[in-house]
Amino acid sequence: MTDLRTFIAGLPKVELHVHHVGSASPRIVAELAARHEGRSPVPADPQLLADYFAFRDFAHFIEVYLSVVDLIRDQEDVWILTHEVARELARQQVRYAELTVTPYSHVRRGIPAPAFCEAIEDARKRAAADFGIELRWCFDIPGEAGLPAAEETLRISLDERPDGLVSFGLGGPEIGVPRPQFKPYFDQARAAGLRSVPHAGETTGPQTVWDALRELGAERIGHGISAAEDSQLLAYLAERQIGMEVCPTSNVRTRAVARIEEHPLPRLIEAGLLVTINSDDPPMFGTTLDDEYAVAARLLDAGPAQVADLARNAVTASFLDPAGKQRISAEIDAYLAATRG
């Protein structure tokens, strides 16, 4: 029997909650910081980034995250970042990923929307050829920027409509950013065929998750860990098998959860929810998708079969076409069978 860490490393995976800029490796962040030295607080030395990425709380995380966004200045930066993110995911045996992308943040910093979409699409196609990974996009509203950001994100989504775009999301802080105000934008995005995947219930309580479901028509929930506090909500999510994009290390690093031992992942699993394991902003949180599966296995006292179930959950909750889901699920099954020998 293969040891669990080795098993996880070779396991075919799907990643559903990972941010585009938040996935920039220390090497890429440092290179971008060096290009813009003197105009950014981000260190140009990869060794110093660990301290820079030590977050006091969620508000500080957003502040640091936006300072990295500031380093993405042109179309070439966008292409390099996207291609490098795909390289790192593929190295971890990720076959398919839905990246959360925030076009508003780049457009307001001077990259035209058509150029931005052209860059991510070209990088997506190259990544498929170079690494054998399929990327798709969730264009999300940065909630802290309010309704003007929602309006612009919707406009870019509908006017540009890159081939890889599958969903419409809402990120950023939850405190002071109520979900219902974004209902008109989600209504229009859903009417145009985009799927609804807002963040909710990470740093606020269960009501935010209810709002995402009832007001925004959420088909998956980004984080959603506070659902564990509401038995009625747990039953609702379990009955409808709404995907939960759980990112354990992220929740500890942003202080949404005090200690990893207190993470509600086991309660979500016990309640029968469709839980998926994800990495969120991996280099910023000092983690990888492989690491997150290992953390989940430890919290659940899980062996290879249960870990493979988590990987299958991500396939089920994805917006892949049925043939794509069947292909990756079969690969997971074959891998599990082969490692049991």
N, C-alpha and C positions, 0 to 999 in steps of 0.2 A: 504493500500500500504506500502510495506517495504521501509525504508529509504535507500538512495542510497548506503551509505557505507556498510550497512548490506547486501544489494543486491549484491554488488561486492564481498563481503567476501564469499558468498555462490555460486557464479556463476561458473559453470564448465569452465575451461580455458585450453588453449594451450600456451606454452611459446616457442618462436622460437629464441630469441637472449639473451642468458644468458651464461656467461663464467664459466667454470668448477672451476678454482681456484678463480675467482672473486666472486663466490657464497659462499665461506667459511665463516661461521658465526663467529662473534667475539669470541665466546666460543672456536671454533675449532682453529682459528688463534692463540688465546692466549695459548691454550694447546700446539700447535706445536712450538710456540715461546719459551715456557718454556722448552720443550724438547731440544731445540737447543740454550738455553740461553748463551750469550757471543759470539755467532757466527752469530748473526743476529741483525739488528737494529729494528726489529719489536717488539713492547712492548708485554710483557707477561701478562699484565693486561688489560682485556677487556675494562675497563673504559677509558684507555688511547688511545684506537684504534681510537676513533672518531677524536681526534686531529691528529693522525698519518695519517688518511685518509682525511685530509683537503688539497685538491690539489690546487697548484698554477696555473697550466695549464696542458695541455695534456701530455707534456713531463714529468712533475713531476708525473702525474698519472702512466705513464708507469714505471718510476723508482720505485715507491712504489709497484706497481703490481708485478714487478719482484722480489722484496724483499720478497713478500709473496710466490711466486713460489719457492724461495730458501728454504722455510720451508718444502716442500714436498720432503722427502729424500728417501723413500723406498716404497715398494709395499703396506704395511699396511697403510701408510699415504694416498696413493691414494684411497684405498678401503674406508677408513673412510670418507674422504672428499666427495667421490661420493655418498655414502649412506646417509650422512647428507644433502647434497644438495637435494637429492630426498625427504627426509623427510620434508624439509622446503617447497618445491614446492607442495607436496601433501597436506600439511596443508592449503595451499591456494586454494585447489580444482583444482590444475593442473592435468589434466588427461594424458597429453602427453607433452614431452619437448624434444627439440633438443638442447643439450648442445654443446657449442663451446669448443673444447678440443685442447690443443696445445702440442701434444706428443713430439715435438722437444725439448721444454724447459725442459722436465723431463728426456729425454734420454741423453741430453748433461750434465745433472747433475748426471748421473750415474745409472738411473733406466733403465734396458734393455727394449727394445720395447716390446718383448713378455710378460714380467712380467707386464709392464704397461697396456697393452691391456687385459691381463688376469684379472687384478684387477678391471678395470672399467666394464668389462663384467660380472664378478661375482657380483659386487655391483649392476649392472643394473638388473640382474635377481632377486637378493634378494629384491631390491626396489619394483619390480613388485609384489612379494609375500607379502612383509611387508606393503606396502603403497598403492597398487593398481595403481601405476603410471608407464607409459611406457616411457623409456628414449631411445633416439637415439643420435648419435654422428655426429658432424661436426668437422673433423680434419682440423685445420687451420694453415696456415703459419704465423709465427711471422714476419711481414714485415721488422722490424728493423734489423733482422738477415740476410736478403738478400737471394741470390739465393742458397747458401748451405743449408739454412733452408728449402727452397722450395723443393730442391732435396730430403732431408731426410724425410720431411713430406709426399711427394709423395711415397717414398719407403716404409715407415711404412704403409701408407694407403693401398698400393697394396699388399705388402708382408704379412702383418698381417691380414688385412681385417676383423676386428671383426664384429660379426653379427649385432651389433647395428649401424655400420657406414653407413650413408646415404649421406653425402655431404662433400665437399671440400671447404675450406674458406681461407680468407686472413685478418689478423687483424693487430694490432699495429698501429704506426703512419702513416698517409697518406702523410704528408709534407716530401718531399725528398725521397719518396718511390713510384715511378710511377707504376701504375697497369700493363701497357703493358708488362713489363719485365717478368711477371709471366705467360704469355700466354702459353708457351710450357707445363708447369706443369698442368695448368687447362685443356688443351687439352687432356693430357693423362688421367687425373682423370675422365673427362667426358666420354672419350672413354671406360673407365672401368665401367661406369654406375653410377658414383658419381655425385651428383647435385652440381651446382656452386652457392656459397653464399658468395661472398666477401664483406667486409666492403668497403664503398665508400661514399664520399660526406658528411662526418661528420665534419672534420676540414678543408676541401678544397672545391673548387667550383664544379659546375655541370659537368665540364669536366671529373672529376674523376669518376663520375657515368656513363657518356658516355663510358669511357674507360673500366669500369667493364662490361658493357653490350656488347660492340663491341669486346673487346679483350679477355675477360674472360668468355663470354657466361653466364653472371649472370642470374639466375632464380629468385633470391630474392636479395635485396640489404640491407646490414647491415647499418642501420642509413639512409643515403641517403637524409638527410634533406635539403642539398643545392639544390636539384632538384627544390625546390620552387622558385629559382631565374631564372629558364629557362622554359619559356612557352612551347617551342618545346619538351623539355625533359618531362615535365609533361604530355603532350598529348601522347607521346610515351609510357610512363609508364602506363597511364590510359588505353590506347587502348589494351595493351598486358596484363593488370592486373598482372604486376610483383609485388610480395609482397615486401612491405617496412617494415623493422624491426625498428620501431621507439621506442626510449628509452628516454622520455622527461627529467627526472631528471638527467640522465647520461650526457646529452648534456649541462646542466647548470653546473654541478659539474666539468666537464672537461673544462669549459669556451668556449665550441663550440657555445653556445648561452648565451648571457649576462644575461638575466632574463627569468624566465619561462613564463612571460606574452608575451615575444617576440618569443616564440617557433613557428615554421612554421607549426605545426600539423594541425591547421584549414585550411590552404591553401592547404595542401596535400589532405585533406578530400574533400574540395570543388572542387578540380580538378578531383575527381573521382578515386583516386589511391586506391589500395588494401592495406590499412594501417593496420598494426598489432601493438599491444602495448606490450612492453617487458621491462625487468628490468636490463639487461646488467651485471653489477657487484653489485648486490643489497646491501650487507652489507658495501661495500666500499663507496657506494653513499648514505648510510643511507636511503634506500628505500626497498620496496617489490613490487612484481607484483600487489598486491592489491592496494598499494599506487599509482602505475603508472596508473592504471585504473581510480583511483579517480582524479589524475592530469589531465588525458585526458578528463574526464567528465567535469571538471571545465573549461578547455580551450575551449571545444566544446559546453558548456552549454547543455550537453546531459543528458537525462533521462535514465531509465532502458532499454528501447527498443534500443536506440542508443548504449548503452554500450554492450548490447547483440550482436548487429551487429559487434562491434569490436572483440568480442570473436569469432564470426563465421568467420570473416576475417582470423583470425589466423588458424582456422581449414582448411579453403580453401587454404591458402598459405603453409600449412605444407606438408611434404612428407609422410604423413600417407597414407595407402592404402585406397581405396574407402570405404570399409566396416567400417574401423576405423573412417573415416571422417563422415560417415553417423551416426554412433553411438554417437559421441560426439555432433554433430549438433543437433540430436534429443534430447539429454540430455539438451542442452542449451534451446531449444524451450520449453521443458516441464518445466524447471525451471522458465523461463520467465512467462509462462502461470500460473503456481502455485503461483507466487508472485504477480500476478495482482489481485488475489481474495480478 
